[in-house]
Structures are given as C-alpha cells and as structure tokens.
Amino acid sequence: MSQRQDLAHQIDAYAKANTNFYETAELILKLAVNAEKVFLHGDTEVRRNILKLVLWNCTLTSGKPHWEYKKPFAELVEGSKTAIWQP
C-alpha cells in the first residue's frame, strides 16, 4: 500500500470514528434530556435499563440510597450545576 493510500485509509477511519462519536454523543444527550420522562412512564425493565446505564456503585445505607453516575452522565450532572446550564 502506498503512503497516499495509507493516508487516505487513515483519513477515512478518522471520519468514521468522528461520525460514531457524534452519533453516540447525540444518543447520550437525548437520553439525558428524556430520561426522567421515560423512567417515570416505563415499565420495570425500562427503569432497570436506565439505572444500569446511568448509575454505578449503588448502595443502601440506613434505608437511604446512594449512587455514583457513570461517565459521561457524571460530567453532565456536574455541568448542570453551573450557572450556564441553569434556566
């Protein structure tokens, strides 16, 4: 394979990766925006899947639930606390 073909192949691979990144980011943002509504109106399986996707390290201490958000949801939660993102 020539250097030109190799570079063309690399550019194509980066373009596909970039497209996948944006598609994934779009899905994550859509989930973040609609998660509460989907969770409240979903059945047990839908709720379980949302919790598995968004949370980890879930515990129950003295009857109180505790959890940590998985990436990238942790960053979305932190970002939502800043004045820029608040209505």
Number of C-alpha atoms within 10 A of each C-alpha: 7 7 8 9 10 11 12 12 13 12 12 12 12 12 12 11 12 12 12 12 12 11 11 12 13 12 12 17 14 11 16 14 11 11 18 13 10 14 17 11 11 14 10 10 10 14 17 12 11 16 15 13 13 19 16 14 9 13 12 9 8 6 7 7 9 12 12 13 18 14 13 12 18 14 11 15 13 9 13 13 10 9 8 8 9 8 5
